[in-house]
Amino acid sequence: MPNCPECDTPLDFEVDEVDEGDIVACDECGTEFEIVGTEPLELAHVDEDKLDEEDDELLDEEEEEE
């Protein structure tokens, strides 16, 4: 089990159970990370603005399909 890069608390997931692009959060400090690599494990801070933009894009695509 990997540790949180922010507070060093063990993160509650197994490396072999996640894929690139998955979002994981630290139960202790609440920081969210995106899995950017699995071998070796690489985590990147989630950019909230980027997530909001991606959510908006998905909603736009769903509306266009209707």
mmCIF file as gemmi writes it, N, C-alpha and C atoms, coordinates in Angstrom:
data_model
loop_
_atom_site.group_PDB
_atom_site.id
_atom_site.type_symbol
_atom_site.label_atom_id
_atom_site.label_alt_id
_atom_site.label_comp_id
_atom_site.label_asym_id
_atom_site.label_entity_id
_atom_site.label_seq_id
_atom_site.pdbx_PDB_ins_code
_atom_site.Cartn_x
_atom_site.Cartn_y
_atom_site.Cartn_z
_atom_site.occupancy
_atom_site.B_iso_or_equiv
_atom_site.pdbx_formal_charge
_atom_site.auth_seq_id
_atom_site.auth_asym_id
_atom_site.pdbx_PDB_model_num
ATOM 1 N N . MET Axp A 1 ? 0.848 -1.166 0 1 0 ? 1 A 1
ATOM 2 C CA . MET Axp A 1 ? 0 0 0 1 0 ? 1 A 1
ATOM 3 C C . MET Axp A 1 ? 0.907 1.249 0 1 0 ? 1 A 1
ATOM 4 N N . PRO Axp A 2 ? 0.687 2.17 -0.945 1 0 ? 2 A 1
ATOM 5 C CA . PRO Axp A 2 ? 1.522 3.377 -1.006 1 0 ? 2 A 1
ATOM 6 C C . PRO Axp A 2 ? 1.139 4.385 0.078 1 0 ? 2 A 1
ATOM 7 N N . ASN Axp A 3 ? 2.032 5.339 0.322 1 0 ? 3 A 1
ATOM 8 C CA . ASN Axp A 3 ? 1.768 6.397 1.289 1 0 ? 3 A 1
ATOM 9 C C . ASN Axp A 3 ? 1.428 7.699 0.576 1 0 ? 3 A 1
ATOM 10 N N . CYS Axp A 4 ? 0.638 8.529 1.241 1 0 ? 4 A 1
ATOM 11 C CA . CYS Axp A 4 ? 0.265 9.841 0.728 1 0 ? 4 A 1
ATOM 12 C C . CYS Axp A 4 ? 1.51 10.718 0.642 1 0 ? 4 A 1
ATOM 13 N N . PRO Axp A 5 ? 1.759 11.329 -0.515 1 0 ? 5 A 1
ATOM 14 C CA . PRO Axp A 5 ? 2.912 12.223 -0.642 1 0 ? 5 A 1
ATOM 15 C C . PRO Axp A 5 ? 2.794 13.478 0.235 1 0 ? 5 A 1
ATOM 16 N N . GLU Axp A 6 ? 1.596 13.844 0.653 1 0 ? 6 A 1
ATOM 17 C CA . GLU Axp A 6 ? 1.392 15.046 1.458 1 0 ? 6 A 1
ATOM 18 C C . GLU Axp A 6 ? 1.625 14.799 2.945 1 0 ? 6 A 1
ATOM 19 N N . CYS Axp A 7 ? 1.016 13.729 3.481 1 0 ? 7 A 1
ATOM 20 C CA . CYS Axp A 7 ? 1.066 13.538 4.936 1 0 ? 7 A 1
ATOM 21 C C . CYS Axp A 7 ? 1.682 12.193 5.347 1 0 ? 7 A 1
ATOM 22 N N . ASP Axp A 8 ? 2.084 11.39 4.373 1 0 ? 8 A 1
ATOM 23 C CA . ASP Axp A 8 ? 2.753 10.104 4.602 1 0 ? 8 A 1
ATOM 24 C C . ASP Axp A 8 ? 1.863 9.036 5.236 1 0 ? 8 A 1
ATOM 25 N N . THR Axp A 9 ? 0.544 9.246 5.231 1 0 ? 9 A 1
ATOM 26 C CA . THR Axp A 9 ? -0.406 8.25 5.718 1 0 ? 9 A 1
ATOM 27 C C . THR Axp A 9 ? -0.598 7.19 4.632 1 0 ? 9 A 1
ATOM 28 N N . PRO Axp A 10 ? -0.7 5.921 4.995 1 0 ? 10 A 1
ATOM 29 C CA . PRO Axp A 10 ? -0.958 4.896 3.971 1 0 ? 10 A 1
ATOM 30 C C . PRO Axp A 10 ? -2.269 5.163 3.227 1 0 ? 10 A 1
ATOM 31 N N . LEU Axp A 11 ? -2.211 5.097 1.902 1 0 ? 11 A 1
ATOM 32 C CA . LEU Axp A 11 ? -3.407 5.271 1.076 1 0 ? 11 A 1
ATOM 33 C C . LEU Axp A 11 ? -4.144 3.945 0.995 1 0 ? 11 A 1
ATOM 34 N N . ASP Axp A 12 ? -5.458 3.998 1.001 1 0 ? 12 A 1
ATOM 35 C CA . ASP Axp A 12 ? -6.29 2.804 1.107 1 0 ? 12 A 1
ATOM 36 C C . ASP Axp A 12 ? -6.606 2.201 -0.266 1 0 ? 12 A 1
ATOM 37 N N . PHE Axp A 13 ? -5.564 1.746 -0.976 1 0 ? 13 A 1
ATOM 38 C CA . PHE Axp A 13 ? -5.76 1.009 -2.218 1 0 ? 13 A 1
ATOM 39 C C . PHE Axp A 13 ? -4.51 0.193 -2.503 1 0 ? 13 A 1
ATOM 40 N N . GLU Axp A 14 ? -4.698 -0.842 -3.271 1 0 ? 14 A 1
ATOM 41 C CA . GLU Axp A 14 ? -3.58 -1.676 -3.688 1 0 ? 14 A 1
ATOM 42 C C . GLU Axp A 14 ? -3.175 -1.254 -5.098 1 0 ? 14 A 1
ATOM 43 N N . VAL Axp A 15 ? -1.892 -1.186 -5.344 1 0 ? 15 A 1
ATOM 44 C CA . VAL Axp A 15 ? -1.381 -0.716 -6.624 1 0 ? 15 A 1
ATOM 45 C C . VAL Axp A 15 ? -1.924 -1.541 -7.783 1 0 ? 15 A 1
ATOM 46 N N . ASP Axp A 16 ? -2.083 -2.837 -7.607 1 0 ? 16 A 1
ATOM 47 C CA . ASP Axp A 16 ? -2.553 -3.684 -8.704 1 0 ? 16 A 1
ATOM 48 C C . ASP Axp A 16 ? -4.065 -3.584 -8.938 1 0 ? 16 A 1
ATOM 49 N N . GLU Axp A 17 ? -4.767 -2.767 -8.123 1 0 ? 17 A 1
ATOM 50 C CA . GLU Axp A 17 ? -6.213 -2.605 -8.267 1 0 ? 17 A 1
ATOM 51 C C . GLU Axp A 17 ? -6.604 -1.274 -8.906 1 0 ? 17 A 1
ATOM 52 N N . VAL Axp A 18 ? -5.628 -0.454 -9.318 1 0 ? 18 A 1
ATOM 53 C CA . VAL Axp A 18 ? -5.932 0.845 -9.923 1 0 ? 18 A 1
ATOM 54 C C . VAL Axp A 18 ? -5.378 0.904 -11.342 1 0 ? 18 A 1
ATOM 55 N N . ASP Axp A 19 ? -5.964 1.791 -12.133 1 0 ? 19 A 1
ATOM 56 C CA . ASP Axp A 19 ? -5.525 2.004 -13.506 1 0 ? 19 A 1
ATOM 57 C C . ASP Axp A 19 ? -5.155 3.469 -13.679 1 0 ? 19 A 1
ATOM 58 N N . GLU Axp A 20 ? -4.381 3.748 -14.728 1 0 ? 20 A 1
ATOM 59 C CA . GLU Axp A 20 ? -4.058 5.134 -15.036 1 0 ? 20 A 1
ATOM 60 C C . GLU Axp A 20 ? -5.352 5.915 -15.236 1 0 ? 20 A 1
ATOM 61 N N . GLY Axp A 21 ? -5.401 7.118 -14.686 1 0 ? 21 A 1
ATOM 62 C CA . GLY Axp A 21 ? -6.586 7.961 -14.803 1 0 ? 21 A 1
ATOM 63 C C . GLY Axp A 21 ? -7.519 7.877 -13.612 1 0 ? 21 A 1
ATOM 64 N N . ASP Axp A 22 ? -7.354 6.843 -12.771 1 0 ? 22 A 1
ATOM 65 C CA . ASP Axp A 22 ? -8.187 6.734 -11.571 1 0 ? 22 A 1
ATOM 66 C C . ASP Axp A 22 ? -7.829 7.85 -10.593 1 0 ? 22 A 1
ATOM 67 N N . ILE Axp A 23 ? -8.809 8.253 -9.796 1 0 ? 23 A 1
ATOM 68 C CA . ILE Axp A 23 ? -8.602 9.263 -8.76 1 0 ? 23 A 1
ATOM 69 C C . ILE Axp A 23 ? -8.679 8.573 -7.405 1 0 ? 23 A 1
ATOM 70 N N . VAL Axp A 24 ? -7.686 8.838 -6.556 1 0 ? 24 A 1
ATOM 71 C CA . VAL Axp A 24 ? -7.673 8.306 -5.195 1 0 ? 24 A 1
ATOM 72 C C . VAL Axp A 24 ? -7.538 9.481 -4.235 1 0 ? 24 A 1
ATOM 73 N N . ALA Axp A 25 ? -8.048 9.31 -3.028 1 0 ? 25 A 1
ATOM 74 C CA . ALA Axp A 25 ? -7.979 10.377 -2.027 1 0 ? 25 A 1
ATOM 75 C C . ALA Axp A 25 ? -7.403 9.828 -0.736 1 0 ? 25 A 1
ATOM 76 N N . CYS Axp A 26 ? -6.665 10.687 -0.063 1 0 ? 26 A 1
ATOM 77 C CA . CYS Axp A 26 ? -6.117 10.334 1.237 1 0 ? 26 A 1
ATOM 78 C C . CYS Axp A 26 ? -7.202 10.501 2.286 1 0 ? 26 A 1
ATOM 79 N N . ASP Axp A 27 ? -7.433 9.468 3.09 1 0 ? 27 A 1
ATOM 80 C CA . ASP Axp A 27 ? -8.447 9.525 4.135 1 0 ? 27 A 1
ATOM 81 C C . ASP Axp A 27 ? -8.056 10.489 5.252 1 0 ? 27 A 1
ATOM 82 N N . GLU Axp A 28 ? -6.763 10.721 5.421 1 0 ? 28 A 1
ATOM 83 C CA . GLU Axp A 28 ? -6.293 11.572 6.518 1 0 ? 28 A 1
ATOM 84 C C . GLU Axp A 28 ? -6.349 13.059 6.168 1 0 ? 28 A 1
ATOM 85 N N . CYS Axp A 29 ? -5.722 13.455 5.047 1 0 ? 29 A 1
ATOM 86 C CA . CYS Axp A 29 ? -5.644 14.886 4.73 1 0 ? 29 A 1
ATOM 87 C C . CYS Axp A 29 ? -6.632 15.309 3.641 1 0 ? 29 A 1
ATOM 88 N N . GLY Axp A 30 ? -7.246 14.339 2.945 1 0 ? 30 A 1
ATOM 89 C CA . GLY Axp A 30 ? -8.25 14.65 1.941 1 0 ? 30 A 1
ATOM 90 C C . GLY Axp A 30 ? -7.712 15.028 0.572 1 0 ? 30 A 1
ATOM 91 N N . THR Axp A 31 ? -6.403 15.038 0.408 1 0 ? 31 A 1
ATOM 92 C CA . THR Axp A 31 ? -5.822 15.391 -0.881 1 0 ? 31 A 1
ATOM 93 C C . THR Axp A 31 ? -6.171 14.325 -1.911 1 0 ? 31 A 1
ATOM 94 N N . GLU Axp A 32 ? -6.563 14.775 -3.116 1 0 ? 32 A 1
ATOM 95 C CA . GLU Axp A 32 ? -6.892 13.847 -4.193 1 0 ? 32 A 1
ATOM 96 C C . GLU Axp A 32 ? -5.728 13.761 -5.17 1 0 ? 32 A 1
ATOM 97 N N . PHE Axp A 33 ? -5.493 12.55 -5.643 1 0 ? 33 A 1
ATOM 98 C CA . PHE Axp A 33 ? -4.422 12.294 -6.587 1 0 ? 33 A 1
ATOM 99 C C . PHE Axp A 33 ? -4.957 11.514 -7.775 1 0 ? 33 A 1
ATOM 100 N N . GLU Axp A 34 ? -4.4 11.794 -8.939 1 0 ? 34 A 1
ATOM 101 C CA . GLU Axp A 34 ? -4.698 11.008 -10.133 1 0 ? 34 A 1
ATOM 102 C C . GLU Axp A 34 ? -3.566 10.018 -10.322 1 0 ? 34 A 1
ATOM 103 N N . ILE Axp A 35 ? -3.918 8.783 -10.681 1 0 ? 35 A 1
ATOM 104 C CA . ILE Axp A 35 ? -2.906 7.784 -10.999 1 0 ? 35 A 1
ATOM 105 C C . ILE Axp A 35 ? -2.414 8.105 -12.413 1 0 ? 35 A 1
ATOM 106 N N . VAL Axp A 36 ? -1.151 8.511 -12.542 1 0 ? 36 A 1
ATOM 107 C CA . VAL Axp A 36 ? -0.609 8.831 -13.86 1 0 ? 36 A 1
ATOM 108 C C . VAL Axp A 36 ? 0.331 7.746 -14.363 1 0 ? 36 A 1
ATOM 109 N N . GLY Axp A 37 ? 0.648 6.788 -13.525 1 0 ? 37 A 1
ATOM 110 C CA . GLY Axp A 37 ? 1.459 5.653 -13.924 1 0 ? 37 A 1
ATOM 111 C C . GLY Axp A 37 ? 1.285 4.539 -12.917 1 0 ? 37 A 1
ATOM 112 N N . THR Axp A 38 ? 1.369 3.303 -13.4 1 0 ? 38 A 1
ATOM 113 C CA . THR Axp A 38 ? 1.172 2.175 -12.483 1 0 ? 38 A 1
ATOM 114 C C . THR Axp A 38 ? 2.439 1.36 -12.26 1 0 ? 38 A 1
ATOM 115 N N . GLU Axp A 39 ? 3.377 1.404 -13.18 1 0 ? 39 A 1
ATOM 116 C CA . GLU Axp A 39 ? 4.622 0.643 -12.999 1 0 ? 39 A 1
ATOM 117 C C . GLU Axp A 39 ? 5.803 1.498 -13.416 1 0 ? 39 A 1
ATOM 118 N N . PRO Axp A 40 ? 6.412 2.233 -12.511 1 0 ? 40 A 1
ATOM 119 C CA . PRO Axp A 40 ? 6.106 2.322 -11.083 1 0 ? 40 A 1
ATOM 120 C C . PRO Axp A 40 ? 4.91 3.25 -10.848 1 0 ? 40 A 1
ATOM 121 N N . LEU Axp A 41 ? 4.36 3.184 -9.649 1 0 ? 41 A 1
ATOM 122 C CA . LEU Axp A 41 ? 3.216 4.01 -9.293 1 0 ? 41 A 1
ATOM 123 C C . LEU Axp A 41 ? 3.618 5.481 -9.328 1 0 ? 41 A 1
ATOM 124 N N . GLU Axp A 42 ? 2.837 6.285 -10.038 1 0 ? 42 A 1
ATOM 125 C CA . GLU Axp A 42 ? 3.052 7.727 -10.076 1 0 ? 42 A 1
ATOM 126 C C . GLU Axp A 42 ? 1.73 8.418 -9.772 1 0 ? 42 A 1
ATOM 127 N N . LEU Axp A 43 ? 1.767 9.337 -8.824 1 0 ? 43 A 1
ATOM 128 C CA . LEU Axp A 43 ? 0.581 10.098 -8.432 1 0 ? 43 A 1
ATOM 129 C C . LEU Axp A 43 ? 0.797 11.563 -8.773 1 0 ? 43 A 1
ATOM 130 N N . ALA Axp A 44 ? -0.274 12.238 -9.182 1 0 ? 44 A 1
ATOM 131 C CA . ALA Axp A 44 ? -0.22 13.671 -9.439 1 0 ? 44 A 1
ATOM 132 C C . ALA Axp A 44 ? -1.399 14.319 -8.729 1 0 ? 44 A 1
ATOM 133 N N . HIS Axp A 45 ? -1.167 15.514 -8.189 1 0 ? 45 A 1
ATOM 134 C CA . HIS Axp A 45 ? -2.266 16.252 -7.55 1 0 ? 45 A 1
ATOM 135 C C . HIS Axp A 45 ? -3.368 16.484 -8.563 1 0 ? 45 A 1
ATOM 136 N N . VAL Axp A 46 ? -4.599 16.31 -8.121 1 0 ? 46 A 1
ATOM 137 C CA . VAL Axp A 46 ? -5.742 16.577 -8.983 1 0 ? 46 A 1
ATOM 138 C C . VAL Axp A 46 ? -5.966 18.076 -9.012 1 0 ? 46 A 1
ATOM 139 N N . ASP Axp A 47 ? -6.071 18.612 -10.216 1 0 ? 47 A 1
ATOM 140 C CA . ASP Axp A 47 ? -6.356 20.022 -10.418 1 0 ? 47 A 1
ATOM 141 C C . ASP Axp A 47 ? -7.869 20.168 -10.477 1 0 ? 47 A 1
ATOM 142 N N . GLU Axp A 48 ? -8.469 20.779 -9.454 1 0 ? 48 A 1
ATOM 143 C CA . GLU Axp A 48 ? -9.928 20.895 -9.368 1 0 ? 48 A 1
ATOM 144 C C . GLU Axp A 48 ? -10.511 21.612 -10.581 1 0 ? 48 A 1
ATOM 145 N N . ASP Axp A 49 ? -9.831 22.654 -11.085 1 0 ? 49 A 1
ATOM 146 C CA . ASP Axp A 49 ? -10.323 23.378 -12.255 1 0 ? 49 A 1
ATOM 147 C C . ASP Axp A 49 ? -10.37 22.466 -13.469 1 0 ? 49 A 1
ATOM 148 N N . LYS Axp A 50 ? -9.36 21.619 -13.612 1 0 ? 50 A 1
ATOM 149 C CA . LYS Axp A 50 ? -9.319 20.683 -14.732 1 0 ? 50 A 1
ATOM 150 C C . LYS Axp A 50 ? -10.48 19.696 -14.634 1 0 ? 50 A 1
ATOM 151 N N . LEU Axp A 51 ? -10.758 19.2 -13.421 1 0 ? 51 A 1
ATOM 152 C CA . LEU Axp A 51 ? -11.869 18.261 -13.241 1 0 ? 51 A 1
ATOM 153 C C . LEU Axp A 51 ? -13.193 18.921 -13.597 1 0 ? 51 A 1
ATOM 154 N N . ASP Axp A 52 ? -13.375 20.159 -13.177 1 0 ? 52 A 1
ATOM 155 C CA . ASP Axp A 52 ? -14.608 20.871 -13.493 1 0 ? 52 A 1
ATOM 156 C C . ASP Axp A 52 ? -14.776 21.014 -15.002 1 0 ? 52 A 1
ATOM 157 N N . GLU Axp A 53 ? -13.688 21.329 -15.709 1 0 ? 53 A 1
ATOM 158 C CA . GLU Axp A 53 ? -13.744 21.46 -17.166 1 0 ? 53 A 1
ATOM 159 C C . GLU Axp A 53 ? -14.102 20.125 -17.814 1 0 ? 53 A 1
ATOM 160 N N . GLU Axp A 54 ? -13.499 19.032 -17.323 1 0 ? 54 A 1
ATOM 161 C CA . GLU Axp A 54 ? -13.782 17.711 -17.883 1 0 ? 54 A 1
ATOM 162 C C . GLU Axp A 54 ? -15.237 17.336 -17.636 1 0 ? 54 A 1
ATOM 163 N N . ASP Axp A 55 ? -15.764 17.647 -16.449 1 0 ? 55 A 1
ATOM 164 C CA . ASP Axp A 55 ? -17.163 17.358 -16.147 1 0 ? 55 A 1
ATOM 165 C C . ASP Axp A 55 ? -18.074 18.138 -17.087 1 0 ? 55 A 1
ATOM 166 N N . ASP Axp A 56 ? -17.748 19.416 -17.321 1 0 ? 56 A 1
ATOM 167 C CA . ASP Axp A 56 ? -18.541 20.244 -18.221 1 0 ? 56 A 1
ATOM 168 C C . ASP Axp A 56 ? -18.519 19.679 -19.636 1 0 ? 56 A 1
ATOM 169 N N . GLU Axp A 57 ? -17.34 19.209 -20.085 1 0 ? 57 A 1
ATOM 170 C CA . GLU Axp A 57 ? -17.222 18.629 -21.425 1 0 ? 57 A 1
ATOM 171 C C . GLU Axp A 57 ? -18.081 17.374 -21.541 1 0 ? 57 A 1
ATOM 172 N N . LEU Axp A 58 ? -18.078 16.541 -20.518 1 0 ? 58 A 1
ATOM 173 C CA . LEU Axp A 58 ? -18.891 15.324 -20.542 1 0 ? 58 A 1
ATOM 174 C C . LEU Axp A 58 ? -20.375 15.662 -20.601 1 0 ? 58 A 1
ATOM 175 N N . LEU Axp A 59 ? -20.802 16.668 -19.833 1 0 ? 59 A 1
ATOM 176 C CA . LEU Axp A 59 ? -22.208 17.08 -19.867 1 0 ? 59 A 1
ATOM 177 C C . LEU Axp A 59 ? -22.586 17.608 -21.243 1 0 ? 59 A 1
ATOM 178 N N . ASP Axp A 60 ? -21.68 18.398 -21.849 1 0 ? 60 A 1
ATOM 179 C CA . ASP Axp A 60 ? -21.945 18.929 -23.19 1 0 ? 60 A 1
ATOM 180 C C . ASP Axp A 60 ? -22.103 17.801 -24.203 1 0 ? 60 A 1
ATOM 181 N N . GLU Axp A 61 ? -21.233 16.773 -24.11 1 0 ? 61 A 1
ATOM 182 C CA . GLU Axp A 61 ? -21.296 15.646 -25.036 1 0 ? 61 A 1
ATOM 183 C C . GLU Axp A 61 ? -22.605 14.879 -24.849 1 0 ? 61 A 1
ATOM 184 N N . GLU Axp A 62 ? -23.031 14.703 -23.595 1 0 ? 62 A 1
ATOM 185 C CA . GLU Axp A 62 ? -24.279 13.986 -23.332 1 0 ? 62 A 1
ATOM 186 C C . GLU Axp A 62 ? -25.473 14.751 -23.886 1 0 ? 62 A 1
ATOM 187 N N . GLU Axp A 63 ? -25.449 16.07 -23.75 1 0 ? 63 A 1
ATOM 188 C CA . GLU Axp A 63 ? -26.55 16.886 -24.266 1 0 ? 63 A 1
ATOM 189 C C . GLU Axp A 63 ? -26.611 16.82 -25.785 1 0 ? 63 A 1
ATOM 190 N N . GLU Axp A 64 ? -25.444 16.788 -26.437 1 0 ? 64 A 1
ATOM 191 C CA . GLU Axp A 64 ? -25.408 16.72 -27.907 1 0 ? 64 A 1
ATOM 192 C C . GLU Axp A 64 ? -25.964 15.39 -28.412 1 0 ? 64 A 1
ATOM 193 N N . GLU Axp A 65 ? -25.778 14.319 -27.629 1 0 ? 65 A 1
ATOM 194 C CA . GLU Axp A 65 ? -26.24 12.993 -28.049 1 0 ? 65 A 1
ATOM 195 C C . GLU Axp A 65 ? -27.759 12.874 -27.962 1 0 ? 65 A 1
ATOM 196 N N . GLU Axp A 66 ? -28.394 13.694 -27.14 1 0 ? 66 A 1
ATOM 197 C CA . GLU Axp A 66 ? -29.853 13.581 -26.934 1 0 ? 66 A 1
ATOM 198 C C . GLU Axp A 66 ? -30.628 14.148 -28.073 1 0 ? 66 A 1
